[in-house]
Amino acid sequence: MLTKRQLGNGKVEVTFTMPALEGVSRLYLVGDFNDWSIALHPMTHAADGSWGITLPLDENRSYQFRYFDSNGHWHNDWQADAYVPNNFSGDNSVVSAIAESSATAAEGAAEAKPKRRAPARKKADGEAAAPAAPKKRAAPRKKKAE
């Protein structure tokens, strides 16, 4: 699960959380932001068994990431912003570093209704219709030389 908060300095604070994973003693956050290092960002194990870590990321960028566990298995975040295929016949999770307030505003703008065209004006009695544009015809085909 991803939670985002605008920091105001061109950074977005992103909190990555994963539910409890049976038999996992360590979990690492791995991705574009740490050159896919499997040791650089160990996650904190909470009392309820869930995992979490918070990182400041550059704003207005998307990052691919995954979780890597102590048993050598990769996990995706099934609540990520998107998913992209990777070179290992799987998918990477994607986080878009846009603050929640910015994302909400962008979603509102996207949901706004598109502008509608004005209805066609009816012609008054006796008003002549505009001539129709002539249809274009395809140029005749040239015959093949034998």
C-alpha positions as CSV (number, residue, x, y, z in Angstrom):
1,M,0.0,0.0,0.0
2,L,1.2,3.5,-0.8
3,T,0.6,6.7,1.1
4,K,1.9,10.0,-0.3
5,R,2.5,13.4,1.3
6,Q,3.8,16.6,-0.3
7,L,7.0,17.9,1.4
8,G,7.1,21.2,-0.4
9,N,10.7,21.1,-1.6
10,G,10.2,19.2,-4.9
11,K,9.9,16.0,-2.9
12,V,7.0,13.7,-2.0
13,E,7.2,11.5,1.1
14,V,6.0,8.0,0.1
15,T,5.2,5.4,2.7
16,F,5.4,1.8,1.4
17,T,3.6,-0.9,3.5
18,M,3.1,-4.6,3.0
19,P,0.9,-7.0,5.0
20,A,2.4,-9.8,7.1
21,L,4.2,-12.4,5.0
22,E,4.4,-15.9,6.5
23,G,8.0,-17.2,7.0
24,V,9.6,-13.8,6.1
25,S,12.1,-12.5,8.6
26,R,13.4,-9.5,6.5
27,L,11.8,-7.5,3.7
28,Y,13.5,-4.9,1.5
29,L,12.2,-2.2,-0.7
30,V,14.0,-2.3,-4.1
31,G,13.5,-0.1,-7.1
32,D,14.6,2.7,-9.4
33,F,15.2,5.0,-6.5
34,N,18.0,2.8,-5.1
35,D,19.4,1.3,-8.3
36,W,17.6,-2.0,-7.4
37,S,19.8,-2.6,-4.4
38,I,18.4,-5.6,-2.4
39,A,20.0,-4.3,0.8
40,L,19.8,-0.5,0.8
41,H,16.2,-0.1,2.2
42,P,15.3,-2.7,4.8
43,M,11.6,-2.3,5.9
44,T,10.5,-2.1,9.5
45,H,8.6,-5.1,10.9
46,A,5.6,-3.9,13.0
47,A,4.0,-5.8,15.9
48,D,1.0,-6.8,13.8
49,G,3.4,-8.4,11.3
50,S,3.1,-5.8,8.6
51,W,6.1,-4.1,7.0
52,G,6.8,-0.4,6.3
53,I,9.3,2.2,5.2
54,T,9.0,5.9,4.2
55,L,11.2,7.6,1.6
56,P,11.4,11.0,0.1
57,L,11.1,10.8,-3.7
58,D,11.5,13.4,-6.4
59,E,8.1,14.9,-7.3
60,N,6.4,14.4,-10.6
61,R,8.3,11.2,-11.4
62,S,7.3,7.5,-11.6
63,Y,9.4,4.8,-10.1
64,Q,9.3,1.0,-10.6
65,F,9.8,-1.1,-7.5
66,R,9.2,-4.4,-5.8
67,Y,9.7,-6.0,-2.4
68,F,12.5,-8.7,-1.9
69,D,12.2,-11.0,1.1
70,S,14.8,-13.0,3.2
71,N,13.8,-16.2,1.4
72,G,14.8,-14.8,-2.0
73,H,11.3,-14.1,-3.3
74,W,10.0,-11.0,-5.0
75,H,6.6,-9.4,-4.2
76,N,4.6,-6.8,-5.9
77,D,2.5,-4.1,-4.2
78,W,-1.0,-5.0,-5.3
79,Q,-2.2,-1.5,-4.5
80,A,0.5,0.3,-6.5
81,D,-0.4,3.1,-8.9
82,A,0.4,0.9,-12.0
83,Y,2.3,-2.2,-13.2
84,V,4.8,-2.6,-16.0
85,P,6.3,-5.8,-17.4
86,N,9.9,-6.5,-16.4
87,N,12.6,-8.6,-18.2
88,F,12.0,-11.6,-15.9
89,S,8.5,-12.6,-17.1
90,G,6.8,-10.7,-14.3
91,D,5.6,-7.2,-13.5
92,N,7.1,-4.4,-11.5
93,S,4.9,-2.2,-9.3
94,V,4.9,1.6,-10.1
95,V,4.6,4.5,-7.8
96,S,3.9,8.0,-9.2
97,A,5.4,10.5,-6.9
98,I,2.6,13.0,-6.9
99,A,1.2,14.3,-3.6
100,E,-2.3,13.2,-2.6
101,S,-3.6,16.7,-2.8
102,S,-2.2,17.1,-6.4
103,A,-3.4,13.7,-7.4
104,T,-6.9,14.5,-6.1
105,A,-7.0,17.8,-8.0
106,A,-5.8,16.0,-11.2
107,E,-8.4,13.3,-10.8
108,G,-11.1,16.0,-10.4
109,A,-9.9,17.7,-13.5
110,A,-9.9,14.4,-15.4
111,E,-13.5,13.7,-14.3
112,A,-14.7,17.1,-15.4
113,K,-17.1,16.8,-18.3
114,P,-15.7,17.7,-21.7
115,K,-16.9,20.8,-23.4
116,R,-19.9,20.2,-25.5
117,R,-20.3,21.7,-29.0
118,A,-23.2,24.1,-29.5
119,P,-26.1,22.6,-31.4
120,A,-26.3,23.3,-35.1
121,R,-28.3,26.4,-35.9
122,K,-31.6,25.8,-37.7
123,K,-32.0,27.5,-41.0
124,A,-34.7,30.2,-41.3
125,D,-37.4,29.7,-43.9
126,G,-36.1,30.7,-47.3
127,E,-32.5,30.6,-46.2
128,A,-30.4,28.7,-48.8
129,A,-28.3,25.8,-47.6
130,A,-24.6,26.1,-47.9
131,P,-23.3,24.1,-50.9
132,A,-21.7,20.8,-50.0
133,A,-18.0,20.4,-50.5
134,P,-17.1,18.3,-53.5
135,K,-16.0,14.8,-52.7
136,K,-12.4,14.0,-53.6
137,R,-11.8,11.2,-56.0
138,A,-8.8,8.9,-56.0
139,A,-6.4,9.4,-58.8
140,P,-6.7,6.8,-61.6
141,R,-4.2,3.9,-61.3
142,K,-1.4,3.7,-63.7
143,K,-1.2,0.6,-65.8
144,K,1.9,-1.6,-65.4
145,A,4.3,-1.6,-68.3
146,E,4.7,-5.0,-69.8
